[in-house]
């Protein structure tokens, strides 16, 4: 490549990548911005002329490789192109959207709902549910099931809505649905949340009504309740209580491993762990404890220790 042409190309590239890098950093996107500046530096003619004069230069092809790789990295990290596509639209603008815009947005959302995910109930197939809910609530449950799926499909935590079903928690005062997603996340949706989802896409509803519905808190999977669960901290609290309950506290020796089971319905986690401790006669006895803690692991709700004649409740 002609040196003059190569120099001109280097300047163009350096300015382009440098301006982009500075712009990203100014917006708070340090990763993309840094890679942009690296790409600019790899092409900047004065810099490499000075390094070459000091015997520290690199072949032009190597510089192009470094600059190109950094530029690709900047593009990949670019916040405008690296957004999740799980959530096809923002709810707030739907409050003032036109009917055709509402329809287009709804069509996009429904792409995340599997065929057959919604199965309407009939009285013959669900006699107990029909009796429990009554005719009007039973029919409403079928009507709103579509909107339950739509509500969950908007969540980034659900890759695809696979199953929508009416929960046994439903009654004539209020409906509740469970929704299972392809990525094994489960959601619980209330009647009010389903009604809000329907209202948002109701072209006949006023913009004020849709605006109010769009402010409904975003749905989260049941597993979200364990987001702040401190397992190690919870085990430590349980160990301390077991030690306090022992006859010879200094003899308590817990096993390396433990088991944790989480109950999404109760919001309680149960920790079980084996341990050895000396009894009142100085003999070592192997035992096991069962400790129930809160969803964050900060509170011990129950503690039982296994003895020869069964479990002894401590708390």
C-alpha positions in Angstrom: 0.0 0.0 0.0 1.3 3.5 -0.9 2.6 5.2 2.3 0.6 8.4 1.6 -2.6 6.4 1.0 -1.8 4.2 4.1 -1.3 7.3 6.2 -4.6 8.9 5.0 -6.4 5.7 5.8 -4.8 5.5 9.2 -5.9 9.1 10.1 -9.5 8.4 8.9 -9.7 5.2 10.9 -8.1 6.8 14.0 -10.5 9.7 13.9 -13.5 7.5 13.3 -12.7 5.0 16.1 -11.4 7.7 18.5 -14.5 9.8 18.3 -16.7 6.7 18.8 -14.6 5.6 21.8 -14.7 9.0 23.4 -18.5 9.2 22.8 -19.1 5.8 24.5 -17.0 6.7 27.5 -18.9 10.0 27.8 -22.1 8.0 27.9 -20.7 5.7 30.7 -19.9 2.7 28.4 -16.3 2.4 29.4 -15.7 -1.1 27.8 -16.8 0.0 24.3 -15.1 3.3 24.6 -11.7 1.8 25.7 -11.8 -0.6 22.8 -12.5 2.3 20.4 -9.5 4.2 21.6 -7.3 1.1 21.3 -8.5 0.7 17.7 -7.8 4.4 17.0 -4.3 4.2 18.5 -3.5 1.1 16.4 -4.1 3.2 13.3 -2.7 6.6 14.3 0.3 7.4 12.0 2.3 9.7 14.3 2.3 7.3 17.2 3.6 4.4 15.1 6.2 6.5 13.4 7.6 7.5 16.7 7.6 3.9 18.0 9.3 2.8 14.8 12.0 5.4 15.2 12.7 4.0 18.7 12.7 0.4 17.4 9.4 -0.5 19.0 7.2 -0.5 15.9 5.0 -3.3 14.7 4.4 -4.5 11.1 1.4 -2.7 9.5 -0.5 -6.0 9.2 -0.2 -6.5 13.0 -1.5 -3.0 13.6 -4.4 -3.6 11.3 -5.1 -6.9 13.2 -5.1 -5.2 16.6 -7.2 -2.2 15.4 -9.7 -4.4 13.6 -10.1 -6.8 16.6 -10.6 -3.8 19.0 -13.1 -2.3 16.6 -15.1 -5.5 16.4 -15.0 -5.7 20.2 -16.3 -2.2 20.4 -19.2 -3.1 18.1 -20.1 -6.2 20.1 -20.2 -4.3 23.4 -22.0 -1.4 21.8 -25.0 -0.9 24.1 -27.2 0.0 21.1 -26.6 -3.4 19.4 -26.1 -5.6 22.5 -29.6 -5.3 24.0 -31.6 -8.3 25.0 -34.3 -9.2 22.5 -36.3 -11.1 25.1 -38.4 -8.0 25.9 -39.7 -6.8 22.5 -41.0 -3.4 23.7 -41.2 -1.0 26.6 -44.7 -0.9 28.2 -44.8 2.9 28.9 -45.2 4.0 25.2 -48.1 1.5 24.7 -50.3 3.9 26.8 -50.4 6.3 23.9 -49.8 3.9 21.0 -52.1 3.7 18.0 -54.2 0.6 17.4 -51.9 -0.6 14.6 -48.9 -0.1 16.9 -50.6 -2.1 19.7 -51.4 -4.9 17.3 -47.8 -5.0 16.0 -46.4 -5.1 19.5 -48.8 -7.8 20.6 -47.8 -9.9 17.6 -44.2 -9.6 18.5 -44.8 -10.7 22.1 -46.9 -13.7 21.0 -43.8 -15.1 19.2 -42.6 -16.1 22.7 -45.7 -18.1 23.4 -45.6 -21.7 22.3 -48.4 -23.3 20.4 -50.6 -25.2 22.7 -49.4 -23.3 25.8 -52.9 -22.2 26.6 -55.6 -24.9 26.9 -59.1 -23.6 27.7 -60.9 -25.4 30.6 -64.3 -26.9 30.2 -66.7 -27.9 32.9 -66.6 -31.6 32.2 -62.8 -31.7 32.4 -62.4 -29.5 35.4 -65.6 -30.1 37.6 -63.9 -29.3 40.9 -62.4 -26.0 39.6 -65.8 -25.1 38.1 -67.5 -25.7 41.4 -64.8 -23.8 43.3 -64.9 -20.7 41.0 -68.4 -20.6 39.8 -69.5 -20.0 36.2 -68.5 -16.3 35.8 -65.0 -16.7 37.4 -64.5 -20.0 35.5 -65.2 -18.3 32.2 -63.1 -15.3 33.1 -60.2 -17.6 33.9 -60.3 -18.9 30.3 -60.6 -15.4 28.9 -57.7 -14.0 30.7 -55.3 -17.0 30.2 -54.2 -15.4 26.9 -53.3 -12.2 28.7 -51.5 -14.1 31.4 -49.2 -15.6 28.7 -48.7 -12.2 27.2 -47.8 -10.7 30.6 -45.1 -13.4 31.2 -43.8 -13.3 27.7 -42.7 -9.7 28.3 -40.3 -10.8 30.9 -36.6 -11.2 30.1 -36.6 -14.1 32.6 -38.8 -16.3 30.4 -37.3 -17.5 27.1 -40.7 -19.0 25.9 -44.1 -19.5 27.6 -44.7 -23.3 27.5 -47.6 -23.9 29.9 -50.4 -21.7 31.3 -52.6 -23.1 34.0 -55.1 -22.0 36.6 -53.6 -22.5 40.1 -55.4 -24.2 42.9 -54.9 -21.0 44.8 -57.7 -19.5 42.7 -61.1 -18.8 44.3 -64.1 -16.6 43.7 -62.3 -13.6 45.2 -59.4 -13.8 42.8 -57.8 -15.9 40.1 -54.2 -17.0 40.1 -52.3 -18.7 37.3 -49.0 -20.6 37.1 -46.9 -20.2 34.0 -43.9 -22.5 33.1 -41.2 -21.3 30.7 -38.9 -23.2 28.5 -35.9 -22.2 30.7 -37.6 -23.9 33.7 -38.7 -20.6 35.3 -42.1 -20.5 36.9 -44.3 -17.4 37.3 -47.4 -16.9 39.4 -49.8 -14.3 37.9 -52.7 -12.7 39.7 -56.0 -11.6 38.2 -55.1 -8.0 38.5 -51.9 -8.5 36.6 -53.7 -10.4 33.9 -56.3 -7.6 33.6 -53.5 -5.0 33.4 -51.9 -6.9 30.5 -55.3 -7.0 28.7 -55.9 -3.3 29.3 -52.5 -2.2 27.9 -53.4 -3.7 24.5 -57.1 -2.6 24.5 -57.3 -0.1 21.7 -60.7 1.0 23.1 -59.3 1.8 26.5 -58.4 5.4 27.3 -54.7 6.4 27.3 -55.0 7.2 31.0 -56.3 3.7 31.8 -53.6 2.1 29.7 -51.0 4.4 31.3 -52.1 3.3 34.8 -52.0 -0.4 33.7 -48.5 0.0 32.3 -47.2 1.1 35.7 -47.9 -2.3 37.1 -44.7 -3.8 38.6 -42.8 -6.1 36.2 -43.5 -9.8 36.7 -40.7 -11.8 38.1 -40.2 -15.6 38.3 -40.8 -17.4 41.6 -37.1 -18.1 41.8 -36.5 -14.3 42.2 -37.4 -14.5 45.9 -34.1 -16.4 46.4 -32.1 -13.6 44.8 -30.6 -12.5 48.1 -30.4 -15.9 49.7 -27.1 -16.1 51.7 -26.6 -19.9 51.8 -23.2 -19.9 53.6 -24.5 -17.3 56.1 -27.6 -19.3 56.8 -25.6 -22.5 57.3 -23.3 -20.7 59.7 -26.3 -19.5 61.8 -27.7 -23.0 61.9 -24.3 -24.4 63.0 -24.1 -21.8 65.8 -27.5 -22.8 67.1 -26.7 -26.5 67.0 -23.5 -25.8 68.9 -25.4 -23.8 71.5 -27.8 -26.7 72.0 -25.1 -29.3 72.4 -24.2 -30.7 75.8 -20.5 -30.4 75.0 -20.3 -27.4 72.7 -16.6 -27.8 72.0 -17.1 -31.3 70.6 -19.5 -30.3 67.8 -17.9 -31.2 64.4 -20.0 -30.6 61.3 -19.6 -32.4 58.0 -18.1 -30.6 55.0 -21.2 -30.8 53.0 -24.9 -29.9 53.5 -28.1 -30.1 51.6 -30.5 -27.2 50.8 -34.1 -27.5 49.6 -36.1 -24.4 48.7 -39.9 -24.3 48.9 -41.2 -21.6 46.5 -44.7 -21.8 47.9 -43.7 -21.1 51.5 -40.6 -19.0 50.9 -38.6 -21.2 53.2 -35.4 -23.1 52.8 -34.5 -26.2 54.7 -30.8 -27.0 55.4 -29.8 -30.4 56.5 -26.3 -31.2 57.7 -24.6 -34.2 59.5 -22.5 -33.6 62.6 -20.7 -35.4 65.5 -20.9 -34.4 69.1 -20.1 -35.9 72.5 -23.0 -36.8 74.8 -23.1 -36.5 78.6 -21.0 -39.7 79.0 -18.2 -38.5 76.8 -19.1 -40.8 73.8 -19.2 -39.4 70.3 -22.6 -39.6 68.6 -23.3 -39.0 64.9 -26.4 -37.0 64.3 -28.1 -34.6 61.8 -29.8 -31.3 62.0 -32.7 -29.8 60.0 -32.8 -26.0 59.9 -35.5 -23.9 58.3 -34.5 -20.4 57.3 -36.1 -17.4 55.5 -35.7 -16.6 51.8 -32.7 -14.3 52.5 -31.1 -16.8 55.0 -30.9 -14.1 57.7 -33.6 -15.6 60.0 -33.7 -19.1 61.4 -37.4 -20.1 61.7 -37.0 -23.7 62.9 -34.4 -26.2 64.1 -34.6 -29.9 64.8 -31.9 -32.4 65.7 -32.2 -36.1 64.9 -32.0 -38.4 67.9 -32.4 -42.1 68.4 -36.2 -41.8 69.0 -36.8 -39.3 66.2 -36.5 -35.6 65.6 -36.2 -33.3 68.6 -37.5 -29.7 68.0 -35.1 -27.1 69.3 -36.8 -24.0 67.8 
